[in-house]
Amino acid sequence: MAEPVRLRLVLPQVARAELIAGDAVEDLGQRVGFPRDTLAEVKLAVVEACLNALEYGAGDVVVELAAHPDSAYPWIEAAVVDHGPGFDPGEQPRPVLETKLHARRKRGWGLELIRRLMDEVEITSRPGLTRIHMIRRTGGA
């Protein structure tokens, strides 16, 4: 059984830093043979998590990626960590399409997208540390 391919990124609080993480996800996914459409979904989920961390966190954002090639269904694991004020994931309202379409501000879809695009999502948050851990398999679940 081959070891997972791992990558750790530290993203500074600069414009478009989340795209670096997206490119890394794409590279790792291609290495383990993720289908293009599935990989695009993983990339979007990681970019959304990074955008939230860069906007609401403090300091650098850490992104840990692992691609697991040796199984019937290869999978990608990602964690996005920031050191902001924290939040209660259960208190975040789920967006309602009809409401958002007519709203001035169309934001607020990040967590919902992450939850829908990934097979597993675990959010732990407290003041000084928020971690979003995500897993996506190529099939099977």
N, C-alpha and C positions, 0 to 999 in steps of 0.2 A: 504494500500500500504506500503510495507516494505521499510525501509530506505536503501539507497545503502551501500554496504560494502566498506569502504574507507581505504586506506593505503598510508602513505607518507614515502618515503625512502630518505635518504641522502647518496649518493654514493661517497666515497673518490676516489681520482685519483690513484687507484691501479689496477694492472692487474686483469682482469676477474671480475671486479665489476659489469659489465653489466649483468652477470649471476644471480646475486642476484635479479635484477629487473625481469628477465625472470622467475625465480622461483616464485616470488610474483604474476606475471600475471597468471601463471598456477594455483596457489592455488585459486586465486579469481575467475577465470573462471570456475573451477570445482565446486565452491560453488554455482554458479548461473546456472549451467547446460549447459555450452557452449559445443558444439560438439568438439571432440578432434581435428579434422582437422582445424576447425576455430580457436580454441584456439592456435594451433601451429602457425598460421599466425599472430595472435595478438602478441604472444610472440616474433616472429622474428622481427616484426615492432618495438616493444618497445626496444628490444636489439640493433637493428640498430640505433635507435635514441640515445640510451645511448652511443654506441660506438662513434658516431659523437660528442656528447657532451663531452665525456671524452677526445677525441683526440683534438678537436678544442677549447673547452671551457677553463675556468680557475677556479680553485678551485673545490669545491664539486659540484656534479650534483644532482638536486632534481627530484625525480620521484613521481608523484601523480597518484594514481590509484583509480578507483571507479567501482564497479560491481553493475549494476542495475538489480535486479532479477524480480521485479514485473511489467511485461508488457507482451504483447503477444510475443514479441521478446526481451529476455534479452540482455543487451548490456554492453560493457566495454568501459570505458573512461580512457585515459592515457594522462599525460602531462609530458614532459621531459624538464627541465629548466637548462641552464648553464649561466655562467657570463663571457663568452669570448668576443672576438672582434666583434661578430655579422657578418652577411652576408646578401646579397640580395637573397632571395629564387628564384626570377624571373630570376636572372643572372646565376644560376647554370645550366650547360649544362646537358641535358638528355643523359644518356649513350646509345650508339648504339652497339648492340650485336656484329656485325661483327667486329667493330673497337676494342672492348674490348677483343675479343677472341685472337686477334693478338698483343695486347699491352703487354708490359712488366709488367706493373702495372695493375692488374685486379680490382682495387678499383674504387669507385665512383658510386656504385649501391644503397647506403643507402637510399637517399631521394626517388629515383624511387621505390624501394621496399616498402617503407612506404606508398607512395601514392597508389600503386596498391593493397596492402594488407588490407588497412583500408577503411571504408566507407566514413569517413570525415577526412580531415587533414587541420589544420590551422597552419601556421608558422608565427610567429612574431619575428623579430630580429632587434636589434640595438646594438651599442657598449655597452657592459656590461650586455646584457640580450638577450638570445634566448630562445624561448618557442615553442615547437612542441606539439600541442594538437591534439589528435587522438580519433576517435570513431569507434567502430566496433559492429555491431548488429549480432544476430544469424540468422536473416533472415529479409525479408521485405524491409529493407533500407528505 
